[in-house]
């Protein structure tokens, strides 16, 4: 038998070693619960994939090399990375892919976040960034990052925050219940695309000194404001649905040194410059947006409210009764209050139905509410897209992914058809997604919903007549006509009620004019049985005389609520300049025979200090009580 030549044998050994090294470099490393993810990162060469099993990892991860860090979901749950101090996950290397992890940082310091990105060319997708003290996902001084398909909710400040960052892409994220949904500070040429912003407390989107960004295809609802642009130029805002916020689009030019008053505004675009007698153009362009809010538009600056062919749709200016004549474009331009800006081509088409989500090929999903009882019935209206068979199923919001693999229990909808169906809500409380997908499991459309046990809490437990009772609620179904009623204990008739206006959670303010014991009940629209009942509040008779005006400082022509106690049957309330004698009132009103109650007054347009006085009658005017001072400035 001939022996193998030495040289070919040596070559074969070298080739075999090279194959082993190549396979080792591309191997997948698994981290099990109880092990440390950081140890796997430190031992990994660039290009390696690290997969993390379900569990809670109390670490502050630092990714300092290009690799893939991926969480493995089990039953909709994600592996959790949690830190008490500092970011939960920090990305320092370029070219990192972070996928399928739940990141939470308890720190409320402004430089911390669930996920902190300090490098370029990274992909952050299908993660959960929830419950952090500061931001959910924070990008600092970086560029060319993609933040896609993440669920970002319940963070103490911003959900998504970009600081001095450019050319990043924020797309199809679900951002809810944060102080601010998405904020850009000193950032240029970023793209904020097709994100859903729900129930963020202040602005859904906020830009400060950020220029040439594209804000397109987003949905914002349930916030004090949909979009704030402060000191920002050359941005494009188009094809967004800003529906169900307090205010719509506000553009404000502010001279140097003034602060932006953004609370309660829907969209505010402003630019700070040196004082001028003329309006300053900040060259922001706003068009093809759907605006259906309590108030829609104001601009004391000069910006482009159309693109030269088409403008925006305004719920208060899109039919003939409101001044719009035309089939698709109104015949008349719309003057935007506050300055010289106009929308030359306002749209006549109706705004989208609140709560209806649409997708490619005509796909659409609409649920009967936003929140459901565990195991409750969910009524669904759907349109299956043309040419594609689709199914619909449920998934935990934290487990969003591009494909759906557990499809055996999903409901078949067909293709190119519209109809109604119903589903059973999950038994566990939490945030979920209703997913429409094709036969390969690829997502066509998603719609968020919550499963919550309804609760009502009334405080304080003891008050005097006509004092405020704050009723905190959660778990309303999110329908327009859901309501809370106030009931005297033992009575089935509501003595007062408030409509919740599509809110799932929040506060309602009541007061009782008569002493007694009261409780509060929350009802879904059209339902006979309450979703929840509160604790009992004891209301005591107030034997004294008192007048309170709130707030104590307002703008010229602003309004205050004046509450009085201890009025006589013929009592009146008068408004006065603070030093004016009782006989020189600025207006007076009867209390209507009530011993206590509230009334709204409009203050004068001149700056000054004013008060309100309660008199026993309007003849001799014996003074019973005098209010606090209200300053008009």
C-alpha positions in Angstrom: 0.0 0.0 0.0 1.4 3.4 -1.0 1.7 6.1 1.5 0.2 9.5 0.8 2.8 12.1 -0.3 3.7 14.5 2.6 3.0 17.8 0.8 -0.6 17.0 -0.3 -1.3 15.8 3.3 0.0 19.0 4.7 -2.2 21.0 2.3 -5.3 18.9 3.2 -4.8 19.6 6.9 -4.5 23.4 6.3 -7.6 23.4 4.2 -9.6 21.5 6.9 -8.4 23.9 9.6 -9.5 26.9 7.4 -13.0 25.4 7.0 -13.3 24.9 10.8 -12.3 28.5 11.4 -14.7 29.8 8.8 -17.6 27.8 10.3 -16.6 28.9 13.8 -16.7 32.6 12.8 -20.3 32.2 11.5 -21.5 30.0 14.3 -24.5 30.9 16.5 -23.8 31.3 20.2 -26.7 30.6 22.6 -27.2 32.3 25.9 -29.4 30.5 28.4 -31.4 32.0 31.3 -29.0 32.4 34.2 -26.0 33.0 31.9 -24.5 36.5 31.1 -25.2 38.0 27.7 -22.2 40.4 28.2 -19.8 37.5 28.5 -21.0 36.1 25.2 -20.6 39.6 23.6 -17.0 39.9 25.0 -16.1 36.5 23.6 -17.6 36.9 20.2 -15.7 37.9 17.1 -17.2 40.4 14.7 -20.0 39.0 12.5 -21.1 36.4 15.1 -24.8 35.8 16.0 -25.8 35.6 19.6 -29.3 34.2 20.4 -30.7 34.9 23.8 -33.2 32.5 25.5 -36.3 33.7 27.4 -35.6 35.0 30.8 -34.7 38.2 32.7 -31.1 39.4 32.5 -30.1 42.1 35.0 -27.2 43.6 33.0 -26.1 46.8 31.4 -25.0 45.5 28.0 -22.4 47.2 25.8 -22.1 46.0 22.2 -18.6 47.1 21.1 -18.3 45.0 17.9 -20.3 44.3 14.8 -22.6 41.4 15.6 -26.2 40.2 15.6 -27.9 40.0 19.1 -31.3 38.3 18.8 -33.9 37.4 21.4 -35.8 34.1 21.0 -39.6 34.7 21.7 -41.6 32.0 23.6 -45.3 32.3 23.6 -45.1 36.0 22.8 -42.7 36.8 25.6 -39.3 38.3 24.9 -36.0 38.0 26.8 -35.7 41.0 29.2 -32.6 43.0 29.7 -33.1 45.3 32.7 -30.8 47.8 34.4 -31.1 49.9 37.6 -28.5 52.4 36.6 -27.5 53.3 33.0 -28.8 52.1 29.7 -30.0 48.5 29.5 -28.4 48.1 26.0 -25.7 50.4 24.6 -24.6 50.0 21.0 -21.1 51.5 20.4 -20.0 49.6 17.3 -21.2 50.2 13.7 -23.2 47.6 11.8 -25.0 45.9 14.8 -28.3 44.2 14.4 -30.5 44.2 17.6 -33.7 42.1 17.4 -36.4 40.6 19.6 -35.3 41.9 23.1 -37.2 43.7 25.8 -35.0 46.6 27.2 -35.8 48.6 30.3 -33.7 51.1 32.3 -35.0 52.2 35.6 -32.7 55.3 35.4 -34.4 58.6 34.8 -31.2 60.4 33.9 -31.6 62.2 30.5 -28.6 60.3 29.0 -30.0 56.9 29.7 -32.5 54.7 27.8 -33.7 51.2 27.4 -31.6 51.1 24.1 -28.8 53.7 23.6 -27.3 54.0 20.2 -23.9 55.8 19.8 -22.8 54.5 16.4 -23.8 54.3 12.8 -25.3 51.8 10.3 -27.2 49.7 12.9 -30.6 48.0 12.7 -32.8 48.0 15.7 -35.9 46.0 14.9 -38.8 44.2 16.6 -37.8 45.0 20.1 -39.8 46.2 23.1 -38.6 49.4 24.8 -40.9 49.8 27.7 -41.0 51.1 31.3 -37.7 53.1 31.2 -37.3 56.1 33.5 -36.1 58.3 30.6 -36.3 57.3 26.9 -37.2 54.0 25.4 -34.7 54.3 22.4 -32.1 57.1 22.3 -29.9 57.9 19.3 -27.0 60.3 20.1 -24.6 61.8 17.5 -25.1 59.0 15.1 -26.4 58.4 11.5 -27.7 55.9 9.1 -29.5 53.8 11.7 -32.8 52.0 11.1 -35.3 51.8 13.9 -38.1 49.5 12.6 -41.1 47.7 14.0 -40.4 48.2 17.6 -43.0 48.6 20.4 -42.1 51.6 22.6 -44.5 52.3 25.4 -44.8 53.5 29.0 -41.5 55.4 29.2 -41.0 58.3 31.6 -40.0 60.8 29.0 -39.5 60.2 25.3 -40.4 56.9 23.5 -38.0 57.6 20.6 -35.3 60.3 21.1 -32.7 61.6 18.5 -30.1 64.1 19.6 -27.7 65.7 17.1 -28.3 62.7 14.7 -28.8 62.7 11.0 -30.0 60.4 8.1 -31.7 57.9 10.4 -34.9 56.1 9.6 -37.7 55.6 12.1 -40.4 53.4 10.6 -43.5 51.4 11.5 -42.9 51.6 15.3 -45.8 51.4 17.8 -45.3 54.3 20.2 -47.8 54.7 23.1 -48.3 56.0 26.6 -45.0 57.9 26.8 -44.6 61.5 28.0 -43.6 62.4 24.4 -43.8 59.9 21.6 -40.8 60.9 19.4 -38.5 63.8 19.8 -35.7 65.1 17.5 -33.3 67.7 18.9 -30.6 69.3 16.7 -31.1 66.6 14.1 -31.2 66.8 10.3 -32.4 64.8 7.3 -34.1 62.0 9.3 -37.2 60.1 8.1 -40.1 59.5 10.4 -42.3 57.1 8.5 -45.6 55.2 9.1 -45.3 55.1 12.8 -48.4 54.8 15.1 -48.5 57.2 18.1 -51.3 56.5 20.6 -52.1 58.1 24.0 -48.8 59.9 24.4 -49.3 62.5 27.1 -47.9 65.6 25.4 -46.7 65.6 21.7 -46.7 62.5 19.6 -43.8 64.0 17.6 -41.6 66.9 18.7 -38.8 68.6 16.6 -36.5 71.2 18.2 -33.9 73.0 16.0 -34.2 70.2 13.6 -34.1 70.8 9.8 -34.9 69.1 6.5 -36.6 66.1 8.1 -39.4 64.1 6.5 -42.5 63.3 8.6 -44.7 61.1 6.4 -47.5 58.5 6.8 -47.7 58.6 10.6 -50.9 58.2 12.7 -51.2 60.2 15.9 -54.3 60.0 18.2 -55.1 60.6 21.8 -52.3 63.1 22.6 -52.4 66.7 23.7 -50.6 67.3 20.4 -49.7 65.4 17.2 -46.6 67.3 16.1 -44.5 70.2 17.5 -41.8 71.8 15.3 -39.8 74.4 17.4 -37.1 76.6 15.7 -37.1 74.2 12.8 -36.7 74.8 9.0 -37.3 73.1 5.7 -39.2 70.1 7.1 -41.8 68.2 5.0 -44.9 67.0 6.8 -47.2 65.0 4.5 -49.7 62.1 4.4 -50.1 61.9 8.1 -53.4 61.2 10.0 -53.6 63.5 13.0 -57.0 62.5 14.4 -58.5 62.8 17.8 -56.0 65.1 19.5 -56.7 68.3 21.4 -55.5 70.6 18.6 -54.4 70.1 15.0 -51.7 72.1 13.3 -50.2 75.2 15.0 -47.3 77.1 13.4 -45.9 79.8 15.6 -43.2 82.4 14.9 -41.5 83.4 18.2 -39.1 86.3 18.8 -35.9 85.6 20.6 -36.3 84.8 24.3 -39.9 83.6 24.2 -40.8 80.0 25.1 -42.8 77.7 23.0 -46.2 77.1 24.6 -46.8 73.6 23.3 -49.1 72.1 25.8 -52.3 71.1 24.2 -51.3 71.9 20.6 -51.6 69.4 17.9 -48.9 70.5 15.4 -46.8 73.6 16.2 -44.2 74.8 13.8 -42.1 77.7 15.0 -38.8 79.4 14.3 -37.0 81.7 16.7 -35.2 84.7 15.1 -34.6 88.3 15.7 -37.7 90.4 16.1 -39.3 91.6 12.9 -42.3 93.6 11.8 -43.0 91.0 9.1 -43.8 87.3 9.4 -40.8 85.1 8.9 -40.9 82.1 6.5 -39.4 78.9 7.9 -40.0 77.1 4.7 -41.8 74.1 6.2 -44.2 72.4 3.8 -47.4 70.8 5.1 -49.7 69.0 2.8 -51.9 65.9 2.3 -52.4 65.6 6.1 -55.8 64.6 7.6 -56.7 66.8 10.5 -59.7 66.0 12.7 -59.1 67.5 16.2 -60.9 69.9 18.5 -59.0 72.7 16.9 -57.1 72.2 13.6 -55.0 75.1 12.4 -53.1 78.3 13.5 -50.0 80.0 12.0 -48.6 83.4 13.0 -45.5 82.7 10.9 -45.3 82.1 7.1 -45.2 78.5 5.8 -46.4 76.4 2.9 -49.7 74.8 3.7 -49.9 73.1 0.3 -47.4 71.9 -2.4 -48.8 74.0 -5.2 -51.5 71.5 -6.1 -53.1 70.1 -3.0 -53.2 71.1 0.7 -54.7 69.4 3.7 -58.0 68.0 4.9 -59.5 69.9 7.8 -62.5 68.5 9.7 -63.8 72.0 10.2 -63.4 73.0 6.5 -64.2 70.1 4.3 -67.9 70.5 3.4 -70.0 73.3 1.9 -71.5 74.3 5.2 -68.0 75.2 6.5 -67.0 77.1 3.4 -65.6 74.3 1.2 -67.2 73.8 -2.2 -65.7 71.3 -4.6 -65.5 67.6 -5.1 -61.9 66.9 -4.1 -60.3 70.4 -3.7 -62.3 73.3 -2.2 -63.0 76.2 -4.5 -62.0 78.7 -1.8 -58.7 78.9 -0.1 -58.6 78.5 3.7 -57.1 81.3 5.7 -55.1 79.9 8.6 -55.8 81.9 11.8 -53.0 83.9 13.4 -51.1 85.3 10.4 -50.9 85.6 6.6 -50.6 81.9 5.8 -53.2 80.2 3.6 -53.9 76.7 2.4 -54.7 77.5 -1.3 -56.0 74.0 -2.1 -57.7 72.5 1.0 -59.1 69.0 0.4 -62.8 68.4 0.4 -62.5 64.6 0.9 -63.6 63.2 4.3 -61.1 62.3 7.0 -60.4 58.6 7.6 -62.6 56.8 10.1 -61.0 56.9 13.5 -59.6 53.6 14.4 -59.6 52.1 10.9 -56.1 51.0 9.8 -55.4 50.5 6.0 -52.7 48.8 4.1 -51.6 47.7 0.6 -54.1 46.4 -1.9 -57.0 47.9 -0.1 -56.5 45.9 3.1 -58.3 47.4 6.2 -58.9 46.4 9.8 -61.2 48.2 12.3 -62.1 47.0 15.8 -65.2 48.0 17.7 -63.0 49.5 20.5 -59.5 50.1 21.7 -59.6 48.0 24.9 -61.3 44.8 25.8 -62.1 42.7 28.9 -60.0 39.5 29.3 -61.7 36.9 27.2 -64.2 39.4 25.9 -65.8 39.6 22.5 -63.9 41.7 19.8 -66.1 42.7 16.9 -64.0 43.2 13.7 -64.7 44.8 10.3 -62.2 43.9 7.6 -61.3 44.2 4.0 -59.0 41.5 2.6 -56.7 42.9 -0.1 -57.1 42.1 -3.8 -55.1 39.1 -5.1 -53.8 37.9 -1.8 -55.3 35.4 0.6 -55.0 36.6 4.2 -55.6 35.5 7.8 -56.0 37.5 11.0 -54.6 36.6 14.4 -53.4 38.0 17.7 -49.9 38.6 19.1 -48.4 40.2 22.1 -47.3 43.7 21.0 -43.8 43.0 22.3 -43.4 40.1 20.0 -43.9 41.9 16.7 -42.0 40.3 13.8 -42.1 40.5 10.0 -43.6 37.0 9.7 -46.1 35.1 11.7 -45.2 31.5 12.4 -47.9 30.3 14.9 -50.9 30.5 12.5 -52.9 27.4 13.3 -55.6 29.2 15.2 -55.8 32.3 13.0 -59.1 33.3 11.2 -59.2 33.0 7.4 -60.5 36.1 5.7 -60.0 35.3 2.0 -59.1 37.8 -0.6 -60.7 40.9 -2.2 -63.7 40.7 0.2 -65.1 42.9 3.0 -67.1 41.7 6.0 -67.5 41.4 9.7 -66.1 38.8 12.1 -65.5 38.5 15.8 -62.7 37.2 17.9 -62.1 36.4 21.6 -59.7 38.7 23.5 -56.7 37.1 25.3 -57.2 36.2 28.9 -54.0 38.0 30.0 -53.9 41.8 30.5 -51.5 43.7 28.2 -50.8 45.3 24.8 -51.5 43.3 21.7 -51.5 43.5 18.0 -54.2 42.2 15.6 -52.2 40.9 12.6 -53.4 40.4 9.1 -50.9 38.2 7.2 -50.6 36.2 4.0 -50.1 32.4 3.6 -46.4 32.7 4.2 -47.0 34.5 7.5 -45.8 37.9 6.2 -47.5 40.8 7.8 -49.9 42.8 5.6 -51.4 45.1 8.3 -51.4 45.4 12.1 -53.8 47.1 14.5 -53.0 47.7 18.2 -55.4 46.9 21.1 -55.3 46.5 24.8 -56.7 43.9 27.3 -57.5 45.6 30.6 -59.6 45.0 33.7 -61.6 48.2 34.1 -61.0 50.2 37.3 -62.5 53.4 38.8 -61.0 55.3 41.7 -62.6 58.4 43.2 -60.6 60.8 45.4 -60.6 62.3 47.9 -62.8 60.0 49.9 -64.4 63.0 51.7 -65.2 66.4 50.2 -67.5 69.4 50.8 -70.4 70.2 48.4 -69.3 71.5 45.0 -65.6 70.6 45.6 -63.8 68.7 42.9 -64.0 64.9 42.9 -61.3 63.4 40.7 -62.3 60.0 39.1 -59.4 58.1 37.6 -60.3 55.4 35.2 -58.7 52.7 33.1 -60.0 50.0 30.9 -62.7 51.9 29.1 -63.3 50.4 25.7 -62.1 53.5 23.8 -65.5 54.1 22.1 -66.6 57.7 21.5 -69.7 57.5 23.7 -68.3 55.5 26.6 -69.2 57.4 29.8 -69.0 57.7 33.6 -72.0 58.5 35.8 -72.2 59.9 39.4 -74.8 58.1 41.6 -76.1 58.8 45.0 -75.5 55.6 47.0 -78.6 53.4 46.6 -79.9 55.2 43.5 -80.0 53.8 40.0 -80.3 57.2 38.4 -77.2 59.2 37.4 -77.1 62.7 38.9 -74.3 63.6 36.5 -72.4 62.0 33.6 -69.4 62.6 31.5 -68.6 61.1 28.0 -65.1 59.8 27.7 -64.6 60.6 24.0 -62.6 57.5 22.9 -60.2 57.6 25.9 -59.2 54.3 27.4 -57.7 55.8 30.6 -57.5 59.2 32.2 -59.4 61.4 34.7 -62.9 62.9 34.9 -63.8 65.7 37.3 -67.2 65.8 39.1 -68.8 67.7 42.0 -71.9 67.2 44.1 -74.1 70.2 45.0 -75.8 68.2 47.7 -74.5 66.4 50.8 -74.6 62.6 50.8 -72.7 59.5 49.8 -71.8 59.0 46.1 -70.2 56.5 43.9 -69.3 56.4 40.2 -69.9 53.8 37.4 -68.2 53.4 34.0 -70.3 52.2 31.0 -69.5 51.1 27.5 -71.5 52.9 24.8 -75.0 51.4 24.8 -74.4 49.0 27.6 -76.8 48.5 30.5 -74.3 47.1 33.0 -71.3 49.0 34.3 -67.7 48.0 33.4 -66.5 49.1 36.8 -67.8 50.8 40.0 -65.7 53.2 42.2 -65.3 53.5 46.0 -67.8 55.7 47.9 -67.1 59.4 48.3 -68.8 61.2 51.3 -69.9 64.7 50.5 -70.4 67.0 53.5 -72.4 70.3 53.6 -70.2 73.4 53.6 -71.6 75.8 56.2 -69.3 78.7 55.4 -69.0 81.3 52.6 -66.2 81.0 50.0 -65.4 81.9 46.4 -62.4 80.4 44.5 -61.4 81.4 40.9 -59.2 79.0 38.9 -56.6 79.4 37.4 -55.1 82.5 39.2 -53.3 83.7 36.1 -54.7 83.9 32.5 -54.0 85.7 29.2 -56.0 88.7 28.3 -59.5 87.6 27.4 -58.9 84.2 29.0 -61.5 82.3 31.1 -61.6 81.2 34.7 -63.9 78.9 36.6 -65.5 80.5 39.7 -66.8 78.2 42.4 -68.9 79.5 45.2 -70.2 78.1 48.5 -72.8 79.4 51.0 -74.9 81.4 48.6 -78.4 82.6 49.6 -81.4 82.1 47.4 -81.1 85.6 45.8 -77.2 85.7 45.7 -75.2 87.1 42.9 -71.5 86.9 41.9 -69.8 90.0 40.6 -66.4 90.5 38.8 -64.3 93.5 39.9 -61.0 95.2 39.4 -59.2 94.3 42.6 -59.5 97.8 44.2 -62.9 98.8 42.8 -65.8 99.4 45.2 -68.6 96.9 45.4 -71.0 99.2 43.4 -68.7 99.3 40.3 -68.8 95.8 39.0 -67.6 94.6 35.6 -70.5 92.3 35.4 -72.6 90.1 37.7 -74.6 86.9 37.5 -77.2 85.2 39.6 -76.3 81.9 41.4 -79.6 80.5 40.4 -80.8 79.8 43.9 -78.0 77.3 44.4 -76.1 77.2 47.7 -72.9 76.2 45.8 -71.9 75.8 42.2 -69.5 76.9 39.4 -69.6 79.3 36.6 -67.2 80.2 33.8 -66.2 83.9 33.4 -64.2 85.6 30.6 -61.7 88.1 31.9 -61.2 91.5 30.3 -58.7 92.0 27.5 -56.7 94.6 29.5 -53.9 93.4 31.8 -54.6 93.8 35.5 -55.7 92.1 38.7 -59.3 91.1 39.3 -61.5 89.3 41.9 -65.0 87.9 42.3 -67.4 88.7 45.1 -70.4 86.8 46.4 -73.3 88.9 47.7 -76.4 87.9 49.6 -78.6 89.8 47.1 -78.5 92.3 44.2 -80.2 95.1 46.1 -78.3 96.0 49.2 -75.4 93.7 48.2 -74.2 92.4 51.6 -70.8 90.9 50.9 -70.6 87.2 51.8 -67.2 86.2 50.4 -64.4 87.5 48.1 -62.2 85.3 45.9 -58.5 85.1 45.4 -56.9 87.5 43.0 -56.7 86.6 39.3 -53.9 88.2 37.3 -54.4 89.0 33.6 -51.0 89.3 31.9 
